[in-house]
């Protein structure tokens, strides 16, 4: 359990630093906005490009990825169905669906994969699936739902190509698929810039907690609670059922897919919500609660399946 505790401790410290920065006002009134824009437009695209450009794309054909894709769709689908019935709106429902199914495969998933599962590459299928499929689709929906003017069809079709996150991800996949080697003078600066992504996201998240009420008590109470239940309980259960009942996974492979599905909602979802100015409270509170619950959930999973 050292990996679980270490991963969460690192995240908690950086978020705490962000909270202190916000309380002290070190970055002024627009500090959170600047960090969010830095992560969304510059650092995160660079991080995703350098990560995916060196990834082994053969993992996309594994049964583990199918379990991940199906459990993700199940959790997100439940939230979308409820959101449609309750009339929560396209943007808000999209953010809630992401918080219900989009796991923290980067800054938390990697250390847990190393310390708990013994292999950092085991989180690669989740990272690839989320960045290649889920992120472009979700951000396209947010792009289209937040634009006031009606644009021609061709402009709508190329929406993902105008999004920096999607461009960074798809460019990295293209480099990996073609077997190209990015020269060091280009790759090294991108790695350096990408290194700002996770700290910027966590610091912005910490700043956003200043003056916030306790999670799960505001107007977004029901969407928050639903997304947290789906993320912390629903998605791991769906992954376990699919892995055992459909794909016949046992032992280590079973533990791998259930642990990765039980990771909390990713902090960069708050960046997306802030960027599009929709569901910010929902994202912040869902991420916070699912991160807090992930510790006991992962401990239970490791004890039962480990």
Residue, then its C-alpha position, 0 to 999 in steps of 0.5 A: x500500500x506504500x504506492x497508494x499512500x505515496x501517490x496521494x500524499x504527493x498530490x495532497x501536498x501540492x494542492x495544499x501549497x496551491x491553497x496557501x498561495x490562494x489564501x495569501x494572494x501570492x499570484x493575485x486575483x487571476x492566479x488560478x486563471x493563469x495557471x489553468x490557461x498555462x496548463x490547457x494551452x501549453x503545458x498539457x499539450x506538450x506533456x501529452x505529445x511527449x508521452x504518447x510519441x514514445x508510447x507502445x501503441x500495441x496496447x490498444x489491442x489488449x483485452x485490458x483496454x476493452x475492459x477500460x473502454x466498456x467500464x468507462x462507457x458504462x459509468x459515463x452513460x449512467x450519468x448522461x442518462x440521469x443528466x438528460x432526464x434531470x435537464x442538467x444541460x449538455x456542458x454540465x452533463x459532459x463534465x459530470x460524465x467525465x468526473x464519473x469515468x475519467x481516471x487520474x492515469x497520469x500524476x496518480x496512476x503512474x506511481x500507483x502502477x509502479x508501487x502497487x502493480x509493479x509496472x508503469x506501462x500497465x496504465x498506458x492503455x488507460x492513458x491512450x484510450x482517454x487521450x485518443x478517444x475520450x478527450x477529443x470527443x468530450x472537448x468537441x462536445x464542450x466546444x460545440x455546446x458553448x459556442x453561441x453562433x451557428x457554424x458551418x458543418x466543416x468547421x464543426x467537423x474540425x473542432x478537435x483539430x483546434x483544441x490544444x489538448x486534442x492536437x497534442x495527443x493526436x500528434x503524439x500518436x501520429x509520431x508513435x504510429x509512424x515510428x518517427x524519432x523526435x530530435x532531442x533539441x525539439x523533444x527536450x524543451x517539450x518535456x521541460x514545458x510538459x513538466x509544468x502541466x501536473x503542478x500547474x493543474x494541482x496548484x490551480x485546483x488548490x487555489x480554487x478551494x479557497x472560500x469554497x463550501x464543503x463539497x456535496x452541499x451546494x446546488x450541484x449536490x446531486x450531480x456531485x454525489x452521483x458522479x462520485x458514486x459512479x467513479x468510486x464504486x460503479x466503475x470499479x464494479x463494472x470493470x470487475x464484472x466485465x473482466x471476470x464475466x466477459x474476458x475471463x481475467x484472473x489474478x494479476x490482469x484482473x487486479x490491474x484493470x480494477x485498480x486502474x478503474x478505481x483511480x479517482x477523477x483526474x485533476x485536469x477535468x477541472x482545467x476543462x471545466x474552467x476553460x469552458x466555464x461550465x460545471x466548475x463546482x461540479x468538477x472541483x467537488x467531484x475530484x476532491x471527494x473521489x480522491x479522498x474515497x480512492x484511498x480506502x477503495x484501493x486498499x480494499x481492492x488490493x486486499x481482496x484481489x491482491 
